[in-house]
Structures are given as C-alpha cells and as structure tokens.
Amino acid sequence: MVHSVRTGRESRFEFDPEPMEEMKKYLDLVSEQWDQALSRLKSFVEN
C-alpha cells in the first residue's frame, strides 16, 4: 500500500490505493454474509 522511493538522502513515500480497493470489496462481501446470517438468526429467534 505504501512504499518509499529513495533519491539520494531523501525518501519519499507513495501511496498505492489499489490494495485498499480490493480489501474493501472483500470486507463488503463478508459484511453482506454477516448481515444475511444475522437476519436468519433473528427470524429463527422471533418465530
């Protein structure tokens, strides 16, 4: 996600947002699965 580029004595850090986008897609998928599981549990408990 972050890497440094060294030029002489100077280091500059660069941010690559692509891995964050992939992580967000994965977390959105997991979140949806949890929402579905909790909805099923709620239905089971209330009936």
C-alpha positions as CSV (number, residue, x, y, z in Angstrom):
1,M,0.0,0.0,0.0
2,V,2.8,2.4,0.9
3,H,6.3,2.2,-0.4
4,S,9.2,4.5,-0.3
5,V,11.3,5.9,-3.2
6,R,14.8,6.9,-2.2
7,T,16.6,9.7,-4.1
8,G,20.0,10.4,-2.6
9,R,19.4,11.2,1.1
10,E,15.7,11.9,0.5
11,S,13.0,9.3,1.0
12,R,9.5,9.9,-0.5
13,F,6.6,7.8,0.4
14,E,4.0,6.9,-2.2
15,F,0.5,5.5,-1.6
16,D,-1.0,2.9,-3.9
17,P,-4.8,2.8,-3.2
18,E,-5.4,-0.4,-5.3
19,P,-4.9,-2.9,-2.4
20,M,-7.3,-0.8,-0.3
21,E,-10.0,-1.2,-3.0
22,E,-9.5,-4.9,-3.1
23,M,-9.7,-5.1,0.7
24,K,-12.9,-3.0,0.7
25,K,-14.5,-5.4,-1.8
26,Y,-13.6,-8.3,0.4
27,L,-14.9,-6.6,3.5
28,D,-18.2,-5.7,1.8
29,L,-18.7,-9.3,0.8
30,V,-18.0,-10.5,4.4
31,S,-20.3,-7.8,5.8
32,E,-23.1,-8.9,3.5
33,Q,-22.7,-12.5,4.6
34,W,-22.9,-11.5,8.3
35,D,-26.0,-9.4,7.6
36,Q,-27.6,-12.4,6.0
37,A,-26.6,-14.8,8.8
38,L,-27.9,-12.3,11.5
39,S,-31.1,-11.9,9.6
40,R,-31.6,-15.7,9.6
41,L,-30.8,-15.8,13.3
42,K,-33.3,-13.0,14.1
43,S,-36.0,-14.8,12.1
44,F,-35.3,-18.1,13.9
45,V,-35.3,-16.5,17.4
46,E,-38.5,-14.4,16.8
47,N,-40.5,-17.4,15.5
